[in-house]
């Protein structure tokens, strides 16, 4: 199983793994693709060619967002016997040994059905899908074409899976999806994400830690703000889909927030939950981005002191409005991405240094450590899967050093 892209793909790969192992046989290699950037697609194609060279007799099945959007392109790669769309990949019958070869009938993504997953490829935290798809149309993004509109998993099904995970010994659950801040807009009564999180924590009182994946800063509801302030089981870690720090670029991206909104969201989060860790997704070199507009984004990272950055050089996605805008040279995109990452590392170093002397709760992922509730990496002797209290004794550019408290 080869997985590229987001946490939702990781979750779905575990669903696929169960279906494929029961039906497809050991000679099947599944590649779950991502379409967010051209680099993600390049890596998937490279992995397919390598898999075919090393296992020439194996059946290679390609699925995921890139396969959903352009199935014929993937069917021509060496060794590929089948291409499945995002709806088909989650159906057990798609993985039967006698399933049709070549390109399947790629359907529009279907309704989101609850999927029970209890293994996550050796990871220490569990992922639970709460929604699928996106109703927004950011000018750079192709994902709505691969995932379809927003569809929410009913809360009862989410709670049932979390109960099963907690009973199986999992200590931390991450709620994941394409746009989890839009959770519930398609359900009766339109419960928001904050209300859903509150009910989940009440329905599964034995869950020690709940973490949220990336959030649209324009859609954080009041219930979620209250939980962030009041609920210790909701981790003090907010990762925001920021993308840029210049209002003109945000407008051309068709984002629903502006620079001042980001600063306000971060200030409010820190006031409600002192010490909270802030992360952000950023795109470097978006079309029409001048030196001055880039400087606005760099200044935002520095002014807001954001320690955890996911930075991507802009990548043209065929069929999107941004792909038709005046482009920034690729070398300049990479240079700007490097400058943003350097600013993020400087912020992270200060964040790590501020943790020295504090007691933290660590979810151990290996015998050498894991991550704190703030998602700061920490080195400490540990038993994988355990929750332990540690005292932070030192910090470096890579994270924290700790000893059992």
C-alpha positions as CSV (number, residue, x, y, z in Angstrom):
1,X,0.0,0.0,0.0
2,X,1.5,3.3,-1.1
3,X,-0.3,6.4,0.2
4,X,0.3,10.1,-0.8
5,X,-1.4,13.2,0.5
6,X,-3.6,14.1,3.4
7,X,-4.8,12.4,6.6
8,X,-8.0,11.5,4.9
9,X,-6.1,9.5,2.3
10,X,-4.3,7.8,5.2
11,X,-7.6,6.9,6.8
12,X,-9.0,5.7,3.5
13,X,-5.9,3.6,2.8
14,X,-6.6,1.6,5.9
15,X,-10.2,1.0,4.7
16,X,-8.7,-0.1,1.3
17,X,-6.1,-2.3,3.0
18,X,-8.8,-4.3,4.8
19,X,-10.8,-4.8,1.6
20,X,-7.7,-5.6,-0.5
21,X,-6.2,-8.1,1.9
22,X,-9.4,-10.0,2.2
23,X,-10.1,-10.1,-1.6
24,X,-7.4,-8.9,-3.9
25,X,-4.5,-11.1,-2.7
26,X,-0.9,-10.5,-1.8
27,X,0.2,-9.8,-5.4
28,X,-1.7,-6.5,-5.5
29,X,0.0,-3.1,-5.0
30,X,-2.4,-0.2,-4.3
31,X,-1.3,3.4,-4.9
32,X,-3.6,6.0,-3.3
33,X,-2.8,9.2,-5.1
34,X,-3.0,12.9,-4.2
35,X,-3.8,15.8,-6.6
36,X,-2.9,18.8,-4.5
37,X,0.3,19.5,-6.3
38,X,2.2,18.4,-9.4
39,X,5.0,17.1,-7.1
40,X,2.5,14.8,-5.3
41,X,1.5,13.3,-8.6
42,X,5.1,13.0,-9.8
43,X,6.0,11.1,-6.7
44,X,3.1,8.7,-7.2
45,X,4.1,8.1,-10.8
46,X,7.7,7.5,-9.7
47,X,6.5,5.0,-7.1
48,X,4.4,3.1,-9.6
49,X,7.3,2.7,-12.0
50,X,9.5,1.6,-9.2
51,X,6.9,-0.9,-7.9
52,X,6.6,-2.4,-11.4
53,X,10.3,-2.7,-11.8
54,X,10.7,-4.5,-8.5
55,X,7.5,-6.6,-8.8
56,X,6.8,-7.1,-12.5
57,X,4.2,-9.7,-11.9
58,X,2.1,-7.7,-9.4
59,X,-1.2,-6.1,-10.1
60,X,-1.0,-2.3,-9.5
61,X,-4.3,-0.6,-8.7
62,X,-4.3,3.2,-8.7
63,X,-6.9,5.2,-6.9
64,X,-7.3,8.5,-5.0
65,X,-7.9,12.1,-6.1
66,X,-5.4,12.1,-9.0
67,X,-7.0,9.0,-10.4
68,X,-10.5,10.4,-9.9
69,X,-9.6,13.5,-11.9
70,X,-7.6,12.0,-14.8
71,X,-8.0,8.2,-14.8
72,X,-6.8,7.6,-18.3
73,X,-3.4,9.2,-17.6
74,X,-2.8,6.7,-14.8
75,X,-4.0,3.6,-16.7
76,X,-1.2,3.9,-19.2
77,X,1.6,3.6,-16.6
78,X,3.6,0.3,-16.6
79,X,2.0,-2.4,-14.5
80,X,-1.2,-0.6,-13.8
81,X,-4.1,-3.1,-14.2
82,X,-6.9,-1.0,-12.7
83,X,-7.8,2.6,-11.9
84,X,-10.5,3.2,-9.2
85,X,-12.2,6.5,-8.3
86,X,-12.7,7.8,-4.8
87,X,-16.2,6.3,-4.5
88,X,-15.2,2.9,-5.8
89,X,-12.1,2.5,-3.8
90,X,-14.1,2.2,-0.5
91,X,-16.4,-0.6,-1.8
92,X,-15.4,-4.2,-0.9
93,X,-16.6,-5.5,-4.3
94,X,-14.1,-3.3,-6.1
95,X,-11.2,-5.4,-4.8
96,X,-12.5,-8.8,-5.8
97,X,-10.0,-10.9,-7.8
98,X,-12.3,-11.0,-10.8
99,X,-13.0,-7.3,-10.8
100,X,-12.8,-5.7,-14.3
101,X,-9.4,-4.6,-15.5
102,X,-8.3,-1.2,-16.9
103,X,-10.1,2.0,-16.1
104,X,-13.2,1.5,-13.9
105,X,-16.3,3.5,-14.5
106,X,-15.3,6.5,-12.4
107,X,-18.3,7.9,-10.7
108,X,-18.9,11.2,-8.9
109,X,-18.0,10.7,-5.2
110,X,-20.9,9.0,-3.5
111,X,-22.5,9.7,-0.2
112,X,-20.1,9.3,2.7
113,X,-20.6,6.0,4.4
114,X,-19.3,5.3,7.9
115,X,-16.1,3.2,7.7
116,X,-14.7,1.3,10.7
117,X,-11.0,1.4,10.9
118,X,-9.0,0.1,13.9
119,X,-5.5,-0.2,12.5
120,X,-3.4,2.7,11.2
121,X,-0.2,1.3,9.7
122,X,1.7,1.4,13.0
123,X,0.8,4.9,13.9
124,X,0.1,5.8,17.5
125,X,-2.9,8.1,16.9
126,X,-6.1,7.1,15.2
127,X,-7.9,9.0,12.4
128,X,-11.6,9.2,12.1
129,X,-13.3,10.6,9.1
130,X,-16.1,13.1,9.9
131,X,-16.7,14.6,6.5
132,X,-15.8,14.4,2.8
133,X,-15.6,16.9,0.0
134,X,-15.7,20.7,-0.2
135,X,-18.3,23.3,-1.2
136,X,-15.7,26.1,-1.7
137,X,-13.9,26.9,-4.9
138,X,-10.5,28.3,-4.1
139,X,-8.9,29.3,-7.4
140,X,-5.8,27.1,-6.9
141,X,-7.5,24.0,-5.7
142,X,-8.5,20.9,-7.7
143,X,-9.7,18.8,-4.8
144,X,-13.4,19.5,-5.2
145,X,-13.2,17.8,-8.6
146,X,-11.8,14.7,-6.9
147,X,-13.8,14.7,-3.7
148,X,-17.1,16.3,-4.6
149,X,-19.3,18.5,-2.3
150,X,-19.3,18.6,1.5
151,X,-20.9,15.4,3.0
152,X,-20.8,14.8,6.7
153,X,-20.7,11.5,8.5
154,X,-23.6,11.2,11.0
155,X,-22.5,11.9,14.5
156,X,-23.7,8.6,15.9
157,X,-21.5,6.7,13.4
158,X,-18.5,8.9,14.4
159,X,-19.1,8.3,18.1
160,X,-19.4,4.5,17.6
161,X,-16.1,4.3,15.9
162,X,-14.3,6.4,18.6
163,X,-15.8,4.1,21.2
164,X,-14.4,1.1,19.4
165,X,-11.0,2.7,19.2
166,X,-10.9,3.7,22.9
167,X,-12.0,0.2,23.8
168,X,-9.1,-1.1,21.7
169,X,-6.6,1.0,23.6
170,X,-6.2,4.1,21.4
171,X,-5.4,7.2,23.4
172,X,-5.7,9.9,20.8
173,X,-8.1,10.4,17.9
174,X,-7.7,12.9,15.1
175,X,-10.9,14.1,13.3
176,X,-10.2,14.3,9.7
177,X,-11.8,15.2,6.4
178,X,-11.3,17.6,3.4
179,X,-13.0,20.6,5.2
180,X,-13.9,19.6,8.7
181,X,-14.9,23.2,9.6
182,X,-17.9,22.7,7.3
183,X,-19.1,19.6,9.2
184,X,-22.9,19.4,9.6
185,X,-24.0,21.9,7.0
186,X,-25.7,19.1,5.1
187,X,-27.2,17.3,8.2
188,X,-30.6,17.8,9.8
189,X,-30.4,20.7,12.2
190,X,-27.1,21.8,10.7
191,X,-24.9,21.0,13.8
192,X,-21.6,22.8,13.5
193,X,-18.2,21.3,14.2
194,X,-18.1,22.7,17.7
195,X,-21.4,21.1,18.6
196,X,-20.2,17.8,17.1
197,X,-17.0,17.9,19.1
198,X,-18.8,18.7,22.3
199,X,-21.2,15.8,21.8
200,X,-18.4,13.4,20.9
201,X,-16.5,14.2,24.1
202,X,-19.7,13.7,26.1
203,X,-20.6,10.4,24.3
204,X,-17.1,9.0,24.7
205,X,-16.0,10.2,28.2
206,X,-13.0,7.7,28.2
207,X,-11.3,9.3,25.2
208,X,-8.2,11.0,26.6
209,X,-7.2,13.2,23.6
210,X,-9.1,14.6,20.7
211,X,-7.2,16.5,18.0
212,X,-8.5,18.4,14.9
213,X,-7.0,18.4,11.5
214,X,-6.6,21.6,9.4
215,X,-9.3,24.2,9.9
216,X,-10.7,27.0,7.6
217,X,-10.1,30.1,9.8
218,X,-13.3,31.7,8.4
219,X,-15.5,28.9,9.7
220,X,-14.5,28.4,13.4
221,X,-17.8,28.5,15.2
222,X,-18.5,29.8,18.7
223,X,-19.1,26.3,20.2
224,X,-15.6,25.4,19.1
225,X,-14.1,28.5,20.6
226,X,-15.7,27.7,23.9
227,X,-14.4,24.2,23.8
228,X,-10.9,25.4,23.1
229,X,-11.1,27.4,26.2
230,X,-12.8,24.9,28.5
231,X,-12.1,21.4,27.4
232,X,-8.6,19.9,28.3
233,X,-9.2,16.8,26.2
234,X,-9.3,18.9,23.1
235,X,-5.7,19.3,22.3
236,X,-4.1,22.9,22.4
237,X,-3.1,22.7,18.7
238,X,-4.8,24.8,16.0
239,X,-3.7,24.2,12.4
240,X,-5.1,26.8,10.0
241,X,-5.6,26.9,6.3
242,X,-4.1,30.4,5.9
243,X,-2.4,30.1,2.4
244,X,-1.2,33.8,2.2
245,X,-0.7,36.9,4.2
246,X,-1.5,39.5,1.6
247,X,-5.1,40.6,1.1
248,X,-4.8,40.9,-2.7
249,X,-3.5,37.4,-3.0
250,X,-6.2,36.0,-0.6
251,X,-8.8,37.7,-2.8
252,X,-7.3,36.2,-6.0
253,X,-7.2,32.8,-4.2
254,X,-10.9,33.3,-3.5
255,X,-10.3,32.6,0.2
256,X,-13.0,33.7,2.7
257,X,-10.6,35.5,5.1
258,X,-8.2,38.4,5.0
259,X,-5.0,39.1,6.8
260,X,-6.6,40.8,9.7
261,X,-8.9,37.8,10.2
262,X,-5.9,35.5,10.6
263,X,-4.3,37.8,13.2
264,X,-7.6,38.0,15.1
265,X,-8.1,34.2,15.1
266,X,-4.6,33.5,16.4
267,X,-4.9,36.2,19.0
268,X,-8.2,34.9,20.2
269,X,-6.9,31.3,20.3
270,X,-3.9,32.4,22.5
271,X,-6.1,34.4,24.8
272,X,-8.5,31.5,25.3
273,X,-5.8,28.8,25.5
274,X,-2.5,30.3,26.7
275,X,0.4,28.4,25.1
276,X,-1.6,26.9,22.3
277,X,0.4,25.7,19.3
278,X,-0.4,27.3,16.0
279,X,0.2,25.8,12.6
280,X,-0.5,27.1,9.1
281,X,-0.7,26.0,5.5
282,X,1.0,28.5,3.2
283,X,1.4,28.7,-0.6
284,X,4.6,30.5,-1.9
285,X,4.7,32.1,-5.3
286,X,1.0,32.2,-6.1
287,X,0.3,33.8,-9.5
288,X,0.7,37.6,-9.5
289,X,2.6,37.5,-6.2
290,X,5.1,40.4,-6.2
291,X,8.0,40.8,-3.9
292,X,5.9,43.2,-1.8
293,X,3.0,40.8,-1.6
294,X,5.3,37.9,-0.6
295,X,6.8,40.2,2.1
296,X,3.2,40.6,3.5
297,X,3.0,36.8,4.0
298,X,6.5,36.6,5.5
299,X,5.7,39.4,7.8
300,X,2.5,37.6,8.9
301,X,4.4,34.5,9.8
302,X,6.8,36.6,11.9
303,X,4.2,39.0,13.5
304,X,1.9,36.1,14.4
305,X,4.9,34.0,15.6
306,X,3.5,30.8,13.9
307,X,5.8,27.9,14.7
308,X,4.4,25.0,12.7
309,X,4.3,25.7,9.0
310,X,3.4,23.5,6.0
311,X,4.7,25.5,3.0
312,X,4.2,24.5,-0.6
313,X,5.5,26.3,-3.7
314,X,2.5,27.1,-5.9
315,X,1.7,24.3,-8.3
316,X,-0.5,24.8,-11.3
317,X,-3.5,22.5,-11.3
318,X,-5.1,22.0,-14.8
319,X,-8.6,23.4,-15.1
320,X,-8.3,25.8,-12.1
321,X,-8.6,29.6,-12.5
322,X,-5.2,30.2,-10.9
323,X,-3.5,28.2,-13.6
324,X,-4.6,30.9,-16.1
325,X,-3.2,33.8,-14.1
326,X,0.3,35.3,-14.7
327,X,2.8,32.9,-13.2
328,X,5.7,33.5,-10.8
329,X,8.9,31.7,-12.1
330,X,9.2,28.3,-10.4
331,X,12.7,29.1,-9.1
332,X,11.3,32.2,-7.3
333,X,8.5,30.1,-5.9
334,X,11.0,27.7,-4.4
335,X,13.1,30.5,-3.0
336,X,10.1,32.1,-1.3
337,X,9.1,28.8,0.1
338,X,12.5,28.3,1.6
339,X,12.3,31.8,3.2
340,X,9.0,31.0,4.7
341,X,10.2,27.7,6.1
342,X,13.2,29.4,7.6
343,X,10.9,31.9,9.4
344,X,8.8,29.0,10.6
345,X,11.9,27.2,12.0
346,X,12.9,30.3,13.9
347,X,9.5,30.5,15.4
348,X,9.5,26.8,16.2
349,X,12.9,27.2,18.0
350,X,11.4,29.9,20.3
351,X,8.3,27.8,20.9
352,X,10.4,24.8,21.8
353,X,12.6,26.8,24.1
354,X,9.5,28.1,25.9
355,X,8.6,24.5,26.9
356,X,11.8,23.9,28.9
357,X,10.9,23.1,32.5
358,X,7.2,22.3,31.8
359,X,5.4,19.1,32.4
360,X,3.8,17.7,29.2
361,X,1.7,14.7,28.2
362,X,3.3,12.7,25.5
363,X,1.7,10.1,23.2
364,X,4.6,7.8,22.5
365,X,5.0,6.8,18.9
366,X,8.4,4.9,19.1
367,X,10.7,3.7,21.9
368,X,12.4,7.1,21.5
369,X,9.4,9.4,22.0
370,X,6.4,11.0,20.3
371,X,4.5,14.3,20.4
372,X,3.2,16.4,23.2
373,X,-0.4,17.7,23.4
374,X,0.9,20.7,21.5
375,X,2.1,18.4,18.8
376,X,5.7,19.3,19.6
377,X,8.1,16.4,18.8
378,X,9.8,15.1,22.0
379,X,12.6,12.6,22.6
380,X,12.1,10.5,25.8
381,X,12.4,6.7,26.5
382,X,8.9,5.3,26.0
383,X,6.7,2.4,25.2
384,X,5.0,2.9,21.8
385,X,1.3,3.7,22.2
386,X,1.6,4.8,25.8
387,X,0.5,8.1,27.3
388,X,3.1,9.4,29.7
389,X,3.9,12.6,31.7
390,X,7.3,14.1,31.1
391,X,9.3,17.1,32.1
392,X,11.0,19.0,29.3
393,X,14.7,19.4,30.1
394,X,16.1,20.8,26.9
395,X,15.2,21.9,23.3
396,X,16.9,22.1,20.0
397,X,15.9,22.9,16.4
398,X,14.2,19.5,16.0
399,X,12.0,19.6,19.1
400,X,12.2,18.8,22.8
401,X,14.2,16.5,25.1
402,X,12.4,15.2,28.2
403,X,12.6,12.8,31.1
404,X,9.7,11.0,32.8
405,X,8.0,13.3,35.3
